[in-house]
Amino acid sequence: MKGVDDEALHEYVTSRYPGLRRSAFLMCGDWGLADELSREALALLVAESRRGGVDDPDAQLYADVMAAFQHRPARREHVFVAAPDADAGNAERTILVLDALHRLSPRCRAVLVLRHWDGFAVDETADILDLADEKVREYESAGLATLRDLFANTAGADDVAVAFLNERPSVSR
């Protein structure tokens, strides 16, 4: 994003905000906090872009959002509510996945969100989280194994587990 004009910057921010906010929500389970963290990361990116440029804006955005969770105390209770316009099947699936995600360690959750929801490659995820590629693979493997166990112990979660564990999202960043 070096030498970017205001119109291109506005278009970039507008296109990235929904996905970034969704990822932040998957990390924290709170839409208000997800909105706040996403806006902060985007504002920082805009400021840095105007000062001289950013080599990889996507990596910086997601790194800023993920880093914010290292400095926030964990909440013990998460209450997940499906969107009002969600159909019953999607609402149940969403709530089961969110609950399972929040039973993982923050690092495993960050890796799974970046890899499975945002579609980042292992090396991109490693750069965003400042980890070695092998560590990303370890966290992903441990997180998926834990999710399999959690879904196996949840009544009616078989179809959710299959969908989550076997599907890769088609994400455009």
Summary of the structure (lengths in Angstrom):
residues: 173
radius of gyration: 16.6
end to end distance: 14.3
largest distance: 53.5
contacts: 492
relative contact order: 0.11
helix: 71%
strand: 0%
